[in-house]
Amino acid sequence: MLSRIYKLIFISFLIYILSVNTICFVTTLNPKALLNPFYVKTRTTSVFLLVKYILTDIGIIIRKTSKDEIDKIIDKTAIKYGVDPELVKAVIEVESKYNEFAISRTGAIGLMQVMPATFFEMGFTRPFNYMENIEAGTKYLSIQLKRFNDLQLALSAYNAGPQNVLKKMSVPDFIETKTYIKKILEIYPTKNEQN
């Protein structure tokens, strides 16, 4: 009897993991989004927030926001936080390729791929609402730009967390972070040359 209960718990857990990973893969269409057990808790939170947003805000029929609509909000929000709109667009392009429902393998969410804890820390409540996601991500990027007063360090902090940059006051020696910065600077080269 007890082994049957354990077996049922194990099977339920496997179904749960596969469901979370399937949703993460479907929202990103990225094989890297699959099976990373280290981020199950954060990804579960992200998937829950996406399902909640679909059920309570937009309904079952998901309408993707046009790139033009997103760009208008970026322009307005970037000015509000003193960030170049082209930098925000480059971040969104690299982070989510303008997919407002994206969930990363680590559980980062939405257009700007903000972690749920960071999103709520920025003072917003609906992470898959594209306007709130842009505002939270832009606000967080603005904080990093002011903190480090250097584009590459700010982008490193946005990607890898400020604590990793503060350790040596340099770009952390993470391949993912270095690749991330390179991709953004390829899209956003003219403003980078001024820094």
Salt bridges, closest charged atoms under 4 A:
ASP57 OD2 - ARG126 NH1 3.10
GLU69 OE2 - ARG63 NH1 3.65
ASP71 OD2 - LYS67 NZ 3.42
ASP75 OD1 - LYS89 NZ 3.14
GLU86 OE2 - LYS89 NZ 3.40
GLU132 OE2 - ARG126 NE 3.03
GLU135 OE2 - LYS80 NZ 2.48
ASP173 OD1 - LYS178 NZ 2.74
GLU176 OE1 - ARG105 NH2 2.95
